[in-house]
Structure formats: C-alpha cells, structure tokens
Amino acid sequence: MTVGYRLEKDLLGEMPVPADAYYCIHSLRARRNFDVSGCKVHPGLLRALAELQGILQ
C-alpha cells in the first residue's frame, strides 16, 4: 500500500514517485512512454534484464 510520494528530479524536471516503489523517475517516465506508444515489452527481455541484475538465477 502506497503511503505517500517522494519527489525525484532529473534533467526533464521533477515527478512524484510512490514512496514504497523500488523504481525511480527514469522507470516511471519509460512506463508512461510505453503507455502512449502501445508497445509491450517482451517477457524474454524482462527475464534477461533480471538475470543480468542478479535478481533471477
């Protein structure tokens, strides 16, 4: 459950990000851009990125 927001800033400006989110302003901007384009991220790409980060074995 989100309890508030934290204000994050990048070169494009400031945005509120949910306080309990593990992601940052860059991920939030990317998510909004994908909503506009209608493109979906392939599950294999998500899995590969998670493996590179050491999240999945």
mmCIF file of the N, C-alpha and C atoms, coordinates in Angstrom:
data_MODEL
# 
_entry.id   MODEL 
# 
loop_
_atom_site.group_PDB 
_atom_site.id 
_atom_site.type_symbol 
_atom_site.label_atom_id 
_atom_site.label_alt_id 
_atom_site.label_comp_id 
_atom_site.label_asym_id 
_atom_site.label_entity_id 
_atom_site.label_seq_id 
_atom_site.pdbx_PDB_ins_code 
_atom_site.Cartn_x 
_atom_site.Cartn_y 
_atom_site.Cartn_z 
_atom_site.occupancy 
_atom_site.B_iso_or_equiv 
_atom_site.pdbx_formal_charge 
_atom_site.auth_seq_id 
_atom_site.auth_comp_id 
_atom_site.auth_asym_id 
_atom_site.auth_atom_id 
_atom_site.pdbx_PDB_model_num 
ATOM 1   N N  . MET A 1 1  ? 0.834  -1.173  0.000   1.00 0.00 ? 1  MET A N  1 
ATOM 2   C CA . MET A 1 1  ? 0.000  0.000   0.000   1.00 0.00 ? 1  MET A CA 1 
ATOM 3   C C  . MET A 1 1  ? 0.883  1.242   0.000   1.00 0.00 ? 1  MET A C  1 
ATOM 4   N N  . THR A 1 2  ? 0.619  2.155   -0.913  1.00 0.00 ? 2  THR A N  1 
ATOM 5   C CA . THR A 1 2  ? 1.398  3.374   -1.018  1.00 0.00 ? 2  THR A CA 1 
ATOM 6   C C  . THR A 1 2  ? 0.996  4.338   0.091   1.00 0.00 ? 2  THR A C  1 
ATOM 7   N N  . VAL A 1 3  ? 2.000  4.843   0.797   1.00 0.00 ? 3  VAL A N  1 
ATOM 8   C CA . VAL A 1 3  ? 1.748  5.725   1.929   1.00 0.00 ? 3  VAL A CA 1 
ATOM 9   C C  . VAL A 1 3  ? 2.042  7.178   1.578   1.00 0.00 ? 3  VAL A C  1 
ATOM 10  N N  . GLY A 1 4  ? 2.582  7.434   0.428   1.00 0.00 ? 4  GLY A N  1 
ATOM 11  C CA . GLY A 1 4  ? 2.920  8.787   0.027   1.00 0.00 ? 4  GLY A CA 1 
ATOM 12  C C  . GLY A 1 4  ? 3.804  8.772   -1.196  1.00 0.00 ? 4  GLY A C  1 
ATOM 13  N N  . TYR A 1 5  ? 4.396  9.901   -1.446  1.00 0.00 ? 5  TYR A N  1 
ATOM 14  C CA . TYR A 1 5  ? 5.257  10.047  -2.605  1.00 0.00 ? 5  TYR A CA 1 
ATOM 15  C C  . TYR A 1 5  ? 6.565  10.680  -2.209  1.00 0.00 ? 5  TYR A C  1 
ATOM 16  N N  . ARG A 1 6  ? 7.586  10.380  -2.990  1.00 0.00 ? 6  ARG A N  1 
ATOM 17  C CA . ARG A 1 6  ? 8.856  11.085  -2.866  1.00 0.00 ? 6  ARG A CA 1 
ATOM 18  C C  . ARG A 1 6  ? 9.043  11.878  -4.161  1.00 0.00 ? 6  ARG A C  1 
ATOM 19  N N  . LEU A 1 7  ? 9.633  13.016  -4.087  1.00 0.00 ? 7  LEU A N  1 
ATOM 20  C CA . LEU A 1 7  ? 9.830  13.867  -5.243  1.00 0.00 ? 7  LEU A CA 1 
ATOM 21  C C  . LEU A 1 7  ? 11.217 13.588  -5.805  1.00 0.00 ? 7  LEU A C  1 
ATOM 22  N N  . GLU A 1 8  ? 11.281 13.117  -7.062  1.00 0.00 ? 8  GLU A N  1 
ATOM 23  C CA . GLU A 1 8  ? 12.560 12.851  -7.708  1.00 0.00 ? 8  GLU A CA 1 
ATOM 24  C C  . GLU A 1 8  ? 12.749 13.817  -8.857  1.00 0.00 ? 8  GLU A C  1 
ATOM 25  N N  . LYS A 1 9  ? 13.998 14.101  -9.160  1.00 0.00 ? 9  LYS A N  1 
ATOM 26  C CA . LYS A 1 9  ? 14.324 15.099  -10.174 1.00 0.00 ? 9  LYS A CA 1 
ATOM 27  C C  . LYS A 1 9  ? 15.348 14.524  -11.149 1.00 0.00 ? 9  LYS A C  1 
ATOM 28  N N  . ASP A 1 10 ? 15.143 14.828  -12.452 1.00 0.00 ? 10 ASP A N  1 
ATOM 29  C CA . ASP A 1 10 ? 16.131 14.501  -13.464 1.00 0.00 ? 10 ASP A CA 1 
ATOM 30  C C  . ASP A 1 10 ? 16.248 15.700  -14.400 1.00 0.00 ? 10 ASP A C  1 
ATOM 31  N N  . LEU A 1 11 ? 16.891 15.525  -15.551 1.00 0.00 ? 11 LEU A N  1 
ATOM 32  C CA . LEU A 1 11 ? 17.091 16.649  -16.462 1.00 0.00 ? 11 LEU A CA 1 
ATOM 33  C C  . LEU A 1 11 ? 15.795 17.174  -17.058 1.00 0.00 ? 11 LEU A C  1 
ATOM 34  N N  . LEU A 1 12 ? 14.741 16.360  -17.074 1.00 0.00 ? 12 LEU A N  1 
ATOM 35  C CA . LEU A 1 12 ? 13.460 16.785  -17.633 1.00 0.00 ? 12 LEU A CA 1 
ATOM 36  C C  . LEU A 1 12 ? 12.555 17.449  -16.608 1.00 0.00 ? 12 LEU A C  1 
ATOM 37  N N  . GLY A 1 13 ? 12.906 17.387  -15.348 1.00 0.00 ? 13 GLY A N  1 
ATOM 38  C CA . GLY A 1 13 ? 12.113 18.027  -14.306 1.00 0.00 ? 13 GLY A CA 1 
ATOM 39  C C  . GLY A 1 13 ? 11.889 17.125  -13.112 1.00 0.00 ? 13 GLY A C  1 
ATOM 40  N N  . GLU A 1 14 ? 10.862 17.440  -12.348 1.00 0.00 ? 14 GLU A N  1 
ATOM 41  C CA . GLU A 1 14 ? 10.533 16.685  -11.137 1.00 0.00 ? 14 GLU A CA 1 
ATOM 42  C C  . GLU A 1 14 ? 9.245  15.907  -11.333 1.00 0.00 ? 14 GLU A C  1 
ATOM 43  N N  . MET A 1 15 ? 9.158  14.764  -10.668 1.00 0.00 ? 15 MET A N  1 
ATOM 44  C CA . MET A 1 15 ? 7.951  13.948  -10.693 1.00 0.00 ? 15 MET A CA 1 
ATOM 45  C C  . MET A 1 15 ? 7.789  13.267  -9.340  1.00 0.00 ? 15 MET A C  1 
ATOM 46  N N  . PRO A 1 16 ? 6.543  13.106  -8.894  1.00 0.00 ? 16 PRO A N  1 
ATOM 47  C CA . PRO A 1 16 ? 6.312  12.320  -7.681  1.00 0.00 ? 16 PRO A CA 1 
ATOM 48  C C  . PRO A 1 16 ? 6.357  10.827  -8.006  1.00 0.00 ? 16 PRO A C  1 
ATOM 49  N N  . VAL A 1 17 ? 7.076  10.088  -7.203  1.00 0.00 ? 17 VAL A N  1 
ATOM 50  C CA . VAL A 1 17 ? 7.199  8.634   -7.339  1.00 0.00 ? 17 VAL A CA 1 
ATOM 51  C C  . VAL A 1 17 ? 6.652  8.029   -6.051  1.00 0.00 ? 17 VAL A C  1 
ATOM 52  N N  . PRO A 1 18 ? 5.846  6.967   -6.135  1.00 0.00 ? 18 PRO A N  1 
ATOM 53  C CA . PRO A 1 18 ? 5.332  6.357   -4.909  1.00 0.00 ? 18 PRO A CA 1 
ATOM 54  C C  . PRO A 1 18 ? 6.465  6.051   -3.922  1.00 0.00 ? 18 PRO A C  1 
ATOM 55  N N  . ALA A 1 19 ? 6.247  6.371   -2.676  1.00 0.00 ? 19 ALA A N  1 
ATOM 56  C CA . ALA A 1 19 ? 7.289  6.240   -1.653  1.00 0.00 ? 19 ALA A CA 1 
ATOM 57  C C  . ALA A 1 19 ? 7.775  4.808   -1.477  1.00 0.00 ? 19 ALA A C  1 
ATOM 58  N N  . ASP A 1 20 ? 6.887  3.840   -1.686  1.00 0.00 ? 20 ASP A N  1 
ATOM 59  C CA . ASP A 1 20 ? 7.290  2.441   -1.478  1.00 0.00 ? 20 ASP A CA 1 
ATOM 60  C C  . ASP A 1 20 ? 7.760  1.762   -2.762  1.00 0.00 ? 20 ASP A C  1 
ATOM 61  N N  . ALA A 1 21 ? 7.929  2.517   -3.842  1.00 0.00 ? 21 ALA A N  1 
ATOM 62  C CA . ALA A 1 21 ? 8.355  1.946   -5.122  1.00 0.00 ? 21 ALA A CA 1 
ATOM 63  C C  . ALA A 1 21 ? 9.860  1.698   -5.119  1.00 0.00 ? 21 ALA A C  1 
ATOM 64  N N  . TYR A 1 22 ? 10.269 0.591   -5.716  1.00 0.00 ? 22 TYR A N  1 
ATOM 65  C CA . TYR A 1 22 ? 11.691 0.284   -5.850  1.00 0.00 ? 22 TYR A CA 1 
ATOM 66  C C  . TYR A 1 22 ? 12.289 0.960   -7.085  1.00 0.00 ? 22 TYR A C  1 
ATOM 67  N N  . TYR A 1 23 ? 11.433 1.475   -7.966  1.00 0.00 ? 23 TYR A N  1 
ATOM 68  C CA . TYR A 1 23 ? 11.910 2.118   -9.187  1.00 0.00 ? 23 TYR A CA 1 
ATOM 69  C C  . TYR A 1 23 ? 12.080 3.623   -8.957  1.00 0.00 ? 23 TYR A C  1 
ATOM 70  N N  . CYS A 1 24 ? 12.695 4.271   -9.955  1.00 0.00 ? 24 CYS A N  1 
ATOM 71  C CA . CYS A 1 24 ? 12.957 5.705   -9.834  1.00 0.00 ? 24 CYS A CA 1 
ATOM 72  C C  . CYS A 1 24 ? 12.263 6.473   -10.963 1.00 0.00 ? 24 CYS A C  1 
ATOM 73  N N  . ILE A 1 25 ? 12.577 7.727   -11.085 1.00 0.00 ? 25 ILE A N  1 
ATOM 74  C CA . ILE A 1 25 ? 11.919 8.606   -12.039 1.00 0.00 ? 25 ILE A CA 1 
ATOM 75  C C  . ILE A 1 25 ? 12.109 8.123   -13.482 1.00 0.00 ? 25 ILE A C  1 
ATOM 76  N N  . HIS A 1 26 ? 13.263 7.538   -13.800 1.00 0.00 ? 26 HIS A N  1 
ATOM 77  C CA . HIS A 1 26 ? 13.512 7.084   -15.169 1.00 0.00 ? 26 HIS A CA 1 
ATOM 78  C C  . HIS A 1 26 ? 12.568 5.948   -15.556 1.00 0.00 ? 26 HIS A C  1 
ATOM 79  N N  . SER A 1 27 ? 12.343 5.035   -14.641 1.00 0.00 ? 27 SER A N  1 
ATOM 80  C CA . SER A 1 27 ? 11.416 3.931   -14.906 1.00 0.00 ? 27 SER A CA 1 
ATOM 81  C C  . SER A 1 27 ? 9.989  4.440   -15.034 1.00 0.00 ? 27 SER A C  1 
ATOM 82  N N  . LEU A 1 28 ? 9.624  5.411   -14.229 1.00 0.00 ? 28 LEU A N  1 
ATOM 83  C CA . LEU A 1 28 ? 8.293  5.983   -14.300 1.00 0.00 ? 28 LEU A CA 1 
ATOM 84  C C  . LEU A 1 28 ? 8.062  6.669   -15.649 1.00 0.00 ? 28 LEU A C  1 
ATOM 85  N N  . ARG A 1 29 ? 9.059  7.418   -16.117 1.00 0.00 ? 29 ARG A N  1 
ATOM 86  C CA . ARG A 1 29 ? 8.940  8.067   -17.429 1.00 0.00 ? 29 ARG A CA 1 
ATOM 87  C C  . ARG A 1 29 ? 8.841  7.023   -18.539 1.00 0.00 ? 29 ARG A C  1 
ATOM 88  N N  . ALA A 1 30 ? 9.640  5.977   -18.481 1.00 0.00 ? 30 ALA A N  1 
ATOM 89  C CA . ALA A 1 30 ? 9.590  4.930   -19.503 1.00 0.00 ? 30 ALA A CA 1 
ATOM 90  C C  . ALA A 1 30 ? 8.230  4.246   -19.513 1.00 0.00 ? 30 ALA A C  1 
ATOM 91  N N  . ARG A 1 31 ? 7.705  3.974   -18.353 1.00 0.00 ? 31 ARG A N  1 
ATOM 92  C CA . ARG A 1 31 ? 6.392  3.323   -18.256 1.00 0.00 ? 31 ARG A CA 1 
ATOM 93  C C  . ARG A 1 31 ? 5.315  4.196   -18.908 1.00 0.00 ? 31 ARG A C  1 
ATOM 94  N N  . ARG A 1 32 ? 5.356  5.478   -18.651 1.00 0.00 ? 32 ARG A N  1 
ATOM 95  C CA . ARG A 1 32 ? 4.379  6.390   -19.260 1.00 0.00 ? 32 ARG A CA 1 
ATOM 96  C C  . ARG A 1 32 ? 4.559  6.456   -20.773 1.00 0.00 ? 32 ARG A C  1 
ATOM 97  N N  . ASN A 1 33 ? 5.800  6.410   -21.254 1.00 0.00 ? 33 ASN A N  1 
ATOM 98  C CA . ASN A 1 33 ? 6.041  6.444   -22.694 1.00 0.00 ? 33 ASN A CA 1 
ATOM 99  C C  . ASN A 1 33 ? 5.531  5.176   -23.376 1.00 0.00 ? 33 ASN A C  1 
ATOM 100 N N  . PHE A 1 34 ? 5.682  4.024   -22.744 1.00 0.00 ? 34 PHE A N  1 
ATOM 101 C CA . PHE A 1 34 ? 5.168  2.781   -23.325 1.00 0.00 ? 34 PHE A CA 1 
ATOM 102 C C  . PHE A 1 34 ? 3.650  2.804   -23.374 1.00 0.00 ? 34 PHE A C  1 
ATOM 103 N N  . ASP A 1 35 ? 3.007  3.430   -22.388 1.00 0.00 ? 35 ASP A N  1 
ATOM 104 C CA . ASP A 1 35 ? 1.550  3.551   -22.413 1.00 0.00 ? 35 ASP A CA 1 
ATOM 105 C C  . ASP A 1 35 ? 1.086  4.345   -23.626 1.00 0.00 ? 35 ASP A C  1 
ATOM 106 N N  . VAL A 1 36 ? 1.844  5.356   -24.018 1.00 0.00 ? 36 VAL A N  1 
ATOM 107 C CA . VAL A 1 36 ? 1.480  6.198   -25.158 1.00 0.00 ? 36 VAL A CA 1 
ATOM 108 C C  . VAL A 1 36 ? 1.665  5.436   -26.466 1.00 0.00 ? 36 VAL A C  1 
ATOM 109 N N  . SER A 1 37 ? 2.763  4.688   -26.576 1.00 0.00 ? 37 SER A N  1 
ATOM 110 C CA . SER A 1 37 ? 3.076  4.014   -27.832 1.00 0.00 ? 37 SER A CA 1 
ATOM 111 C C  . SER A 1 37 ? 2.261  2.752   -28.054 1.00 0.00 ? 37 SER A C  1 
ATOM 112 N N  . GLY A 1 38 ? 1.761  2.147   -26.991 1.00 0.00 ? 38 GLY A N  1 
ATOM 113 C CA . GLY A 1 38 ? 1.030  0.898   -27.121 1.00 0.00 ? 38 GLY A CA 1 
ATOM 114 C C  . GLY A 1 38 ? 1.929  -0.328  -27.248 1.00 0.00 ? 38 GLY A C  1 
ATOM 115 N N  . CYS A 1 39 ? 3.249  -0.117  -27.220 1.00 0.00 ? 39 CYS A N  1 
ATOM 116 C CA . CYS A 1 39 ? 4.196  -1.229  -27.334 1.00 0.00 ? 39 CYS A CA 1 
ATOM 117 C C  . CYS A 1 39 ? 4.256  -2.007  -26.018 1.00 0.00 ? 39 CYS A C  1 
ATOM 118 N N  . LYS A 1 40 ? 4.417  -3.288  -26.130 1.00 0.00 ? 40 LYS A N  1 
ATOM 119 C CA . LYS A 1 40 ? 4.571  -4.143  -24.954 1.00 0.00 ? 40 LYS A CA 1 
ATOM 120 C C  . LYS A 1 40 ? 6.005  -4.665  -24.914 1.00 0.00 ? 40 LYS A C  1 
ATOM 121 N N  . VAL A 1 41 ? 6.539  -4.802  -23.726 1.00 0.00 ? 41 VAL A N  1 
ATOM 122 C CA . VAL A 1 41 ? 7.881  -5.338  -23.556 1.00 0.00 ? 41 VAL A CA 1 
ATOM 123 C C  . VAL A 1 41 ? 7.790  -6.854  -23.575 1.00 0.00 ? 41 VAL A C  1 
ATOM 124 N N  . HIS A 1 42 ? 8.646  -7.483  -24.372 1.00 0.00 ? 42 HIS A N  1 
ATOM 125 C CA . HIS A 1 42 ? 8.659  -8.946  -24.480 1.00 0.00 ? 42 HIS A CA 1 
ATOM 126 C C  . HIS A 1 42 ? 9.104  -9.547  -23.143 1.00 0.00 ? 42 HIS A C  1 
ATOM 127 N N  . PRO A 1 43 ? 8.381  -10.566 -22.655 1.00 0.00 ? 43 PRO A N  1 
ATOM 128 C CA . PRO A 1 43 ? 8.744  -11.184 -21.363 1.00 0.00 ? 43 PRO A CA 1 
ATOM 129 C C  . PRO A 1 43 ? 10.175 -11.715 -21.329 1.00 0.00 ? 43 PRO A C  1 
ATOM 130 N N  . GLY A 1 44 ? 10.683 -12.168 -22.471 1.00 0.00 ? 44 GLY A N  1 
ATOM 131 C CA . GLY A 1 44 ? 12.061 -12.655 -22.522 1.00 0.00 ? 44 GLY A CA 1 
ATOM 132 C C  . GLY A 1 44 ? 13.076 -11.562 -22.233 1.00 0.00 ? 44 GLY A C  1 
ATOM 133 N N  . LEU A 1 45 ? 12.784 -10.357 -22.693 1.00 0.00 ? 45 LEU A N  1 
ATOM 134 C CA . LEU A 1 45 ? 13.665 -9.229  -22.413 1.00 0.00 ? 45 LEU A CA 1 
ATOM 135 C C  . LEU A 1 45 ? 13.660 -8.899  -20.933 1.00 0.00 ? 45 LEU A C  1 
ATOM 136 N N  . LEU A 1 46 ? 12.487 -8.906  -20.327 1.00 0.00 ? 46 LEU A N  1 
ATOM 137 C CA . LEU A 1 46 ? 12.403 -8.636  -18.890 1.00 0.00 ? 46 LEU A CA 1 
ATOM 138 C C  . LEU A 1 46 ? 13.168 -9.679  -18.091 1.00 0.00 ? 46 LEU A C  1 
ATOM 139 N N  . ARG A 1 47 ? 13.028 -10.944 -18.490 1.00 0.00 ? 47 ARG A N  1 
ATOM 140 C CA . ARG A 1 47 ? 13.744 -12.020 -17.788 1.00 0.00 ? 47 ARG A CA 1 
ATOM 141 C C  . ARG A 1 47 ? 15.260 -11.852 -17.945 1.00 0.00 ? 47 ARG A C  1 
ATOM 142 N N  . ALA A 1 48 ? 15.700 -11.526 -19.163 1.00 0.00 ? 48 ALA A N  1 
ATOM 143 C CA . ALA A 1 48 ? 17.133 -11.352 -19.409 1.00 0.00 ? 48 ALA A CA 1 
ATOM 144 C C  . ALA A 1 48 ? 17.695 -10.203 -18.578 1.00 0.00 ? 48 ALA A C  1 
ATOM 145 N N  . LEU A 1 49 ? 16.966 -9.096  -18.501 1.00 0.00 ? 49 LEU A N  1 
ATOM 146 C CA . LEU A 1 49 ? 17.426 -7.966  -17.693 1.00 0.00 ? 49 LEU A CA 1 
ATOM 147 C C  . LEU A 1 49 ? 17.488 -8.328  -16.208 1.00 0.00 ? 49 LEU A C  1 
ATOM 148 N N  . ALA A 1 50 ? 16.505 -9.090  -15.747 1.00 0.00 ? 50 ALA A N  1 
ATOM 149 C CA . ALA A 1 50 ? 16.506 -9.526  -14.341 1.00 0.00 ? 50 ALA A CA 1 
ATOM 150 C C  . ALA A 1 50 ? 17.688 -10.451 -14.066 1.00 0.00 ? 50 ALA A C  1 
ATOM 151 N N  . GLU A 1 51 ? 17.999 -11.323 -15.017 1.00 0.00 ? 51 GLU A N  1 
ATOM 152 C CA . GLU A 1 51 ? 19.152 -12.221 -14.839 1.00 0.00 ? 51 GLU A CA 1 
ATOM 153 C C  . GLU A 1 51 ? 20.451 -11.434 -14.801 1.00 0.00 ? 51 GLU A C  1 
ATOM 154 N N  . LEU A 1 52 ? 20.559 -10.417 -15.647 1.00 0.00 ? 52 LEU A N  1 
ATOM 155 C CA . LEU A 1 52 ? 21.768 -9.593  -15.637 1.00 0.00 ? 52 LEU A CA 1 
ATOM 156 C C  . LEU A 1 52 ? 21.939 -8.861  -14.313 1.00 0.00 ? 52 LEU A C  1 
ATOM 157 N N  . GLN A 1 53 ? 20.847 -8.459  -13.706 1.00 0.00 ? 53 GLN A N  1 
ATOM 158 C CA . GLN A 1 53 ? 20.899 -7.747  -12.436 1.00 0.00 ? 53 GLN A CA 1 
ATOM 159 C C  . GLN A 1 53 ? 21.080 -8.702  -11.252 1.00 0.00 ? 53 GLN A C  1 
ATOM 160 N N  . GLY A 1 54 ? 21.028 -9.994  -11.496 1.00 0.00 ? 54 GLY A N  1 
ATOM 161 C CA . GLY A 1 54 ? 21.195 -10.968 -10.432 1.00 0.00 ? 54 GLY A CA 1 
ATOM 162 C C  . GLY A 1 54 ? 19.941 -11.224 -9.634  1.00 0.00 ? 54 GLY A C  1 
ATOM 163 N N  . ILE A 1 55 ? 18.795 -10.768 -10.166 1.00 0.00 ? 55 ILE A N  1 
ATOM 164 C CA . ILE A 1 55 ? 17.526 -10.984 -9.466  1.00 0.00 ? 55 ILE A CA 1 
ATOM 165 C C  . ILE A 1 55 ? 17.068 -12.429 -9.639  1.00 0.00 ? 55 ILE A C  1 
ATOM 166 N N  . LEU A 1 56 ? 17.267 -12.952 -10.844 1.00 0.00 ? 56 LEU A N  1 
ATOM 167 C CA . LEU A 1 56 ? 16.893 -14.346 -11.130 1.00 0.00 ? 56 LEU A CA 1 
ATOM 168 C C  . LEU A 1 56 ? 18.157 -15.151 -11.322 1.00 0.00 ? 56 LEU A C  1 
ATOM 169 N N  . GLN A 1 57 ? 18.057 -16.413 -11.027 1.00 0.00 ? 57 GLN A N  1 
ATOM 170 C CA . GLN A 1 57 ? 19.215 -17.297 -11.202 1.00 0.00 ? 57 GLN A CA 1 
ATOM 171 C C  . GLN A 1 57 ? 19.072 -18.126 -12.450 1.00 0.00 ? 57 GLN A C  1 
# 
